[in-house]
Amino acid sequence: MTAYFDVPKTSKDYFTLDKDGKPMKDEIDAETLKAAENSGKSNSGYEDHDFITLKPPKKTFGKSRPTENWFKKLVNRMLFICHPIDSFPANAGTEKYLPEKSIITLETEQTQRKKLAKEVCTLSQKNPNLDSVIKDRTLLDHIIVDEEHRLLYCYVPKVACTNWKRLLMVLMGKANTTNPLAIVADDSHRLNVFRRLDNYTGEEIRYRLDHFMKFMFIRHPFERLVSAFRNKFGQNSSSSDYFRSRYGRQIIKQYRANASEESLLRGHDVTFREFVQYIIDPHTVARANFNEHWRPMVDLCLPCTIQYNVIGKYESLMDDAWLVLEKANLNQKVSFPRSDRPSSTNSLVEEYTKHLTREELLHLYHIYEMDFRLFDYHSPGFD
């Protein structure tokens, strides 16, 4: 195939003509483009790109000028042809992001967040010191280490951790792609993908905490809890199957009167109130065996023991992710995937919590009280 592109005077003048000077139909369908992006080869699925030539601009008359939609398709097509897949930046499939706020504003927000965290930690009597944390290194099992880029990332489930792990896989050369979104989500959560801080000696841990850039991301505790419930008990997936079997059956047996045999067998219809009753049960709290998806964020990342350089928020995810990469001098190499924008979970919190009694809601707040106070979240009537 030989294609012709008019050389544009401005970006609005892009359009495609065939050899007779007539607009061509776009021949790259989504399936072909996706296959090319996933292949790791330059322009696979469009192997005749070497034959693309340029013609001087032609005038268009009447209705022959392409529509805006045609222009958008054409620009996408030209970008694909002009940039081999293996020469795309590491954020192929995503766009370069420019923060909505100035870097001065972002840095000021960080100063305020860290100041508040320090004040709340100072008032708390339950902060483990670093010596005790190093002695019990399992407390550091949520901190991923990137040696090459000198990063320590404490991941919090339900706070964009999948895309952060994908991005780190790209940075660390652990994926056969430069597009984070091309990595299967389950692959980013496999135990052997990353080295965690708990795998190092005490001396090595101290060095990395002193010299590596440390960051974590947080979210409103109740939003995170609702998100975890919906994802682990309300969706049909291999993950939800596990949680229904591991936790759902137990929760129904313990907190539902006259449960059906099917519910006891499958654990498939746990209600949010039953889930909350399980979490606030003194026996559950005493066992301290919360799953990571609903374990308090302060217990996962120890912000009263570890001084993080960036405390990002899910509500300002893209700006804060940009700041992390900017501080690490990585913004020219990768961008945080835009697909993980803040969801509508916040609008669902009231819908889910309205079925709880005031006493249940108060108990739930107390479980996550340090998350609320340290990260400046509010639960009306309880703080």
C-alpha positions as CSV (number, residue, x, y, z in Angstrom):
1,M,0.0,0.0,0.0
2,T,1.2,3.5,-0.8
3,A,-0.4,6.3,1.2
4,Y,0.0,10.0,0.8
5,F,-0.2,12.6,3.5
6,D,-0.6,16.3,2.8
7,V,2.1,18.3,4.5
8,P,0.1,20.6,6.9
9,K,0.4,24.3,7.3
10,T,-1.0,23.9,10.8
11,S,-2.0,21.0,12.9
12,K,-5.6,21.5,11.7
13,D,-4.7,20.8,8.1
14,Y,-3.8,17.1,8.6
15,F,-5.7,14.7,6.4
16,T,-5.0,11.7,4.2
17,L,-5.4,11.3,0.4
18,D,-5.1,8.4,-1.8
19,K,-3.1,8.4,-5.1
20,D,-6.0,10.1,-6.9
21,G,-6.2,12.9,-4.3
22,K,-9.3,11.6,-2.6
23,P,-9.6,11.1,1.2
24,M,-8.7,7.6,2.3
25,K,-10.6,5.5,4.7
26,D,-8.5,4.7,7.9
27,E,-7.3,1.2,7.5
28,I,-5.8,0.6,10.9
29,D,-8.4,-0.9,13.1
30,A,-8.2,-1.1,16.9
31,E,-7.4,-4.8,16.9
32,T,-4.4,-4.3,14.6
33,L,-3.1,-1.4,16.6
34,K,-3.4,-3.2,19.9
35,A,-1.6,-6.2,18.4
36,A,1.2,-3.9,17.2
37,E,1.5,-2.2,20.6
38,N,1.8,-5.5,22.4
39,S,4.2,-7.1,20.0
40,G,7.3,-5.2,21.1
41,K,8.3,-4.8,17.4
42,S,8.4,-1.6,15.5
43,N,5.1,-1.1,13.7
44,S,4.2,-4.7,13.5
45,G,0.8,-4.9,11.8
46,Y,1.8,-1.9,9.6
47,E,4.9,-3.3,8.0
48,D,4.7,-1.2,4.8
49,H,5.2,2.1,6.6
50,D,8.5,2.6,4.7
51,F,6.4,3.3,1.6
52,I,4.6,6.3,3.1
53,T,5.4,9.4,1.1
54,L,4.6,13.1,1.3
55,K,2.9,15.3,-1.2
56,P,2.7,19.1,-1.3
57,P,-0.5,20.5,0.2
58,K,-3.6,20.2,-2.0
59,K,-6.6,22.5,-1.9
60,T,-9.9,21.0,-0.8
61,F,-13.2,22.1,-2.2
62,G,-16.8,21.8,-1.1
63,K,-17.5,19.0,1.3
64,S,-14.2,17.2,0.7
65,R,-12.6,18.7,3.8
66,P,-12.4,16.0,6.5
67,T,-14.4,16.3,9.7
68,E,-13.0,16.8,13.2
69,N,-13.4,13.1,14.0
70,W,-11.6,12.2,10.8
71,F,-8.8,14.6,11.9
72,K,-8.5,13.0,15.3
73,K,-8.3,9.5,13.8
74,L,-5.7,10.7,11.3
75,V,-3.5,12.3,13.9
76,N,-3.5,9.1,15.9
77,R,-2.7,7.2,12.7
78,M,0.2,9.5,11.8
79,L,1.6,9.3,15.3
80,F,1.6,5.6,15.2
81,I,3.3,5.4,11.8
82,C,5.9,8.1,12.5
83,H,7.0,6.6,15.9
84,P,8.0,2.9,15.9
85,I,6.5,1.1,18.9
86,D,9.9,0.5,20.5
87,S,10.8,4.2,20.2
88,F,7.8,5.4,22.2
89,P,8.5,6.8,25.7
90,A,8.0,4.4,28.6
91,N,4.4,5.6,29.0
92,A,3.3,4.3,25.6
93,G,-0.5,4.1,25.7
94,T,-0.7,7.0,28.2
95,E,-0.2,10.7,27.7
96,K,2.4,12.9,29.3
97,Y,0.9,14.6,32.2
98,L,1.3,18.2,33.3
99,P,0.2,18.9,36.9
100,E,-2.8,21.2,37.5
101,K,-1.0,22.9,40.4
102,S,2.4,24.5,40.4
103,I,5.3,22.6,41.9
104,I,5.5,25.2,44.6
105,T,1.9,24.5,45.6
106,L,2.5,20.7,45.5
107,E,5.6,21.1,47.7
108,T,3.7,23.3,50.1
109,E,1.0,20.6,50.4
110,Q,3.6,18.0,51.1
111,T,5.1,20.2,53.8
112,Q,1.7,20.6,55.4
113,R,0.9,16.9,55.2
114,K,4.2,15.8,56.7
115,K,3.9,18.5,59.5
116,L,0.5,17.2,60.4
117,A,1.6,13.6,60.4
118,K,4.5,14.4,62.7
119,E,2.3,16.3,65.1
120,V,-0.2,13.4,65.3
121,C,2.5,10.9,65.6
122,T,4.1,12.8,68.5
123,L,0.8,12.7,70.4
124,S,0.4,9.0,69.8
125,Q,1.7,6.5,72.4
126,K,1.8,3.5,70.1
127,N,4.6,4.3,67.6
128,P,7.1,1.5,67.1
129,N,10.7,2.8,66.9
130,L,13.0,1.8,64.1
131,D,14.9,-0.7,66.2
132,S,11.8,-2.7,67.0
133,V,10.6,-2.5,63.4
134,I,13.9,-3.9,62.1
135,K,13.8,-6.6,64.7
136,D,10.3,-7.6,63.4
137,R,11.0,-7.1,59.7
138,T,7.6,-8.4,58.6
139,L,6.4,-4.9,59.4
140,L,8.3,-3.7,56.3
141,D,6.8,-6.2,53.9
142,H,4.8,-3.6,52.0
143,I,7.8,-1.5,51.0
144,I,9.0,-2.2,47.5
145,V,12.7,-1.4,46.8
146,D,13.9,-0.1,43.5
147,E,17.7,-0.2,43.8
148,E,18.5,1.4,40.4
149,H,16.4,4.5,40.9
150,R,16.8,4.5,44.7
151,L,13.1,4.4,45.5
152,L,11.1,2.9,48.4
153,Y,7.4,2.6,47.6
154,C,5.0,1.5,50.4
155,Y,1.9,0.2,48.6
156,V,-1.5,0.4,50.0
157,P,-4.1,-1.8,48.4
158,K,-7.1,0.1,46.9
159,V,-5.0,3.3,46.5
160,A,-3.7,2.9,42.9
161,C,-1.1,0.3,43.9
162,T,-1.7,-1.8,40.8
163,N,-0.6,1.0,38.4
164,W,2.3,2.0,40.7
165,K,3.5,-1.6,40.6
166,R,3.1,-1.7,36.8
167,L,5.1,1.5,36.5
168,L,7.9,0.1,38.7
169,M,8.0,-3.1,36.6
170,V,8.7,-0.9,33.6
171,L,11.3,1.2,35.4
172,M,13.0,-1.9,36.7
173,G,13.0,-3.8,33.4
174,K,10.7,-6.5,34.8
175,A,8.2,-6.3,31.9
176,N,8.4,-7.0,28.2
177,T,6.8,-3.7,27.4
178,T,7.3,0.0,28.0
179,N,3.6,0.6,28.5
180,P,2.5,0.0,32.1
181,L,-1.1,-0.5,31.1
182,A,-0.1,-3.5,28.9
183,I,1.0,-5.4,32.0
184,V,-1.6,-7.8,33.3
185,A,-2.7,-6.6,36.7
186,D,-2.3,-10.0,38.4
187,D,1.3,-10.1,37.1
188,S,2.2,-6.9,39.1
189,H,1.0,-8.6,42.3
190,R,3.0,-11.8,42.2
191,L,5.2,-12.3,45.2
192,N,8.4,-12.8,43.4
193,V,8.2,-9.7,41.2
194,F,9.7,-7.2,43.6
195,R,12.2,-7.3,46.5
196,R,10.7,-5.9,49.7
197,L,12.5,-4.0,52.4
198,D,12.0,-6.9,54.9
199,N,14.4,-9.0,52.8
200,Y,17.4,-6.8,53.8
201,T,19.7,-6.8,56.8
202,G,19.2,-4.3,59.5
203,E,22.2,-2.2,58.3
204,E,20.9,-2.3,54.7
205,I,17.4,-1.3,55.8
206,R,18.8,1.7,57.7
207,Y,20.9,2.8,54.7
208,R,17.9,2.7,52.3
209,L,15.6,4.5,54.7
210,D,18.3,7.3,55.0
211,H,19.3,7.6,51.3
212,F,16.4,6.4,49.1
213,M,13.3,8.5,48.2
214,K,10.3,7.1,50.1
215,F,6.7,7.6,49.1
216,M,3.2,6.3,49.8
217,F,-0.3,7.0,48.7
218,I,-3.4,7.3,50.9
219,R,-7.1,7.5,50.6
220,H,-10.2,8.3,52.8
221,P,-10.4,5.3,55.0
222,F,-14.1,4.6,54.5
223,E,-13.8,5.1,50.7
224,R,-11.0,2.5,50.7
225,L,-13.0,0.1,52.8
226,V,-16.0,0.4,50.5
227,S,-13.8,-0.1,47.5
228,A,-12.2,-3.2,49.0
229,F,-15.7,-4.6,49.8
230,R,-17.0,-4.0,46.3
231,N,-13.9,-5.5,44.7
232,K,-13.4,-8.5,46.9
233,F,-17.0,-9.5,47.7
234,G,-19.1,-7.9,45.0
235,Q,-17.4,-8.8,41.8
236,N,-17.1,-12.1,39.9
237,S,-13.4,-12.8,39.6
238,S,-10.7,-15.2,40.8
239,S,-9.9,-12.7,43.5
240,S,-13.5,-12.4,44.7
241,D,-13.8,-16.2,44.7
242,Y,-10.9,-16.5,47.1
243,F,-12.2,-13.8,49.4
244,R,-15.7,-15.3,49.4
245,S,-14.3,-18.6,50.3
246,R,-11.7,-17.4,52.8
247,Y,-13.7,-14.7,54.5
248,G,-17.2,-14.6,53.2
249,R,-18.3,-18.0,54.5
250,Q,-16.9,-17.2,57.9
251,I,-18.6,-13.8,58.1
252,I,-22.0,-15.2,57.1
253,K,-21.7,-18.1,59.6
254,Q,-20.8,-15.7,62.4
255,Y,-23.0,-12.7,61.8
256,R,-26.1,-13.9,59.9
257,A,-28.9,-15.6,61.7
258,N,-30.7,-18.4,59.7
259,A,-28.2,-18.3,56.9
260,S,-29.1,-20.5,53.9
261,E,-27.0,-23.5,53.1
262,E,-26.0,-21.9,49.8
263,S,-24.7,-18.8,51.5
264,L,-22.8,-20.8,54.1
265,L,-21.3,-22.9,51.3
266,R,-20.4,-20.2,48.9
267,G,-20.0,-17.0,51.0
268,H,-21.1,-15.1,47.9
269,D,-23.7,-12.7,49.3
270,V,-22.0,-11.0,52.3
271,T,-23.5,-7.6,53.1
272,F,-21.5,-4.5,53.9
273,R,-22.9,-4.4,57.4
274,E,-21.9,-8.0,58.0
275,F,-18.4,-7.1,56.7
276,V,-18.2,-4.2,59.1
277,Q,-19.4,-6.3,62.0
278,Y,-16.6,-8.7,61.2
279,I,-14.0,-5.9,61.2
280,I,-15.2,-4.3,64.4
281,D,-15.6,-7.5,66.3
282,P,-13.2,-7.4,69.3
283,H,-12.0,-10.9,68.5
284,T,-11.0,-9.9,65.0
285,V,-9.2,-6.8,66.2
286,A,-7.4,-8.7,68.9
287,R,-6.1,-11.2,66.4
288,A,-4.7,-8.4,64.4
289,N,-5.0,-10.4,61.3
290,F,-6.7,-7.9,59.0
291,N,-6.2,-8.6,55.4
292,E,-4.0,-6.0,53.7
293,H,-7.0,-4.7,51.7
294,W,-8.7,-3.4,54.9
295,R,-5.7,-3.1,57.3
296,P,-5.2,0.5,58.4
297,M,-2.8,2.4,56.3
298,V,-0.7,3.4,59.2
299,D,-0.1,-0.2,60.0
300,L,1.0,-1.0,56.4
301,C,3.4,1.9,56.0
302,L,4.4,3.0,59.5
303,P,4.5,6.8,58.8
304,C,5.2,7.5,62.4
305,T,8.4,5.5,62.1
306,I,9.4,6.2,58.5
307,Q,9.6,9.8,57.3
308,Y,8.2,9.7,53.8
309,N,9.4,12.2,51.2
310,V,6.0,12.2,49.5
311,I,2.6,11.4,51.0
312,G,0.4,11.3,48.0
313,K,-3.4,11.3,48.1
314,Y,-5.8,9.4,45.9
315,E,-7.9,12.6,45.5
316,S,-4.9,14.3,43.9
317,L,-3.4,11.2,42.4
318,M,-2.1,12.5,39.1
319,D,-0.5,15.7,40.5
320,D,1.1,13.8,43.4
321,A,2.3,11.0,41.2
322,W,3.9,13.6,38.9
323,L,5.6,15.1,41.9
324,V,7.1,11.7,42.9
325,L,8.5,11.2,39.4
326,E,9.8,14.8,39.3
327,K,11.6,14.4,42.6
328,A,13.1,11.1,41.3
329,N,14.1,12.7,37.9
330,L,11.9,10.2,36.1
331,N,9.3,12.4,34.5
332,Q,11.0,12.4,31.2
333,K,11.2,8.6,31.2
334,V,7.8,7.5,32.4
335,S,4.3,8.9,33.3
336,F,1.9,7.6,35.7
337,P,-1.0,5.8,33.8
338,R,-4.0,8.0,33.6
339,S,-6.5,5.2,33.7
340,D,-6.3,5.0,37.5
341,R,-8.1,8.3,38.2
342,P,-10.1,8.7,41.4
343,S,-13.3,6.6,41.1
344,S,-16.8,7.4,42.2
345,T,-16.4,5.4,45.4
346,N,-16.8,8.6,47.5
347,S,-20.4,8.9,46.3
348,L,-21.1,5.4,47.4
349,V,-19.8,5.6,50.9
350,E,-22.9,7.2,52.2
351,E,-25.0,4.6,50.4
352,Y,-23.2,1.8,52.1
353,T,-22.7,3.3,55.6
354,K,-26.4,4.3,55.9
355,H,-27.2,0.7,56.8
356,L,-24.9,0.8,59.9
357,T,-26.0,1.8,63.3
358,R,-24.4,4.8,64.9
359,E,-22.6,2.5,67.3
360,E,-21.2,0.4,64.5
361,L,-20.1,3.5,62.6
362,L,-18.3,4.8,65.7
363,H,-16.5,1.5,66.3
364,L,-15.4,1.5,62.6
365,Y,-14.1,5.1,62.9
366,H,-12.0,4.1,66.0
367,I,-10.4,1.2,64.1
368,Y,-9.2,3.7,61.4
369,E,-8.9,6.7,63.7
370,M,-5.1,7.2,63.1
371,D,-5.7,7.1,59.4
372,F,-8.3,9.8,59.7
373,R,-6.2,12.0,62.0
374,L,-2.8,11.5,60.6
375,F,-3.8,12.0,56.9
376,D,-6.4,14.8,57.6
377,Y,-9.6,13.0,56.7
378,H,-12.9,13.8,58.3
379,S,-15.8,11.7,59.3
380,P,-18.6,14.1,60.4
381,G,-19.6,13.6,64.0
382,F,-16.8,11.4,65.0
383,D,-13.6,13.6,65.0
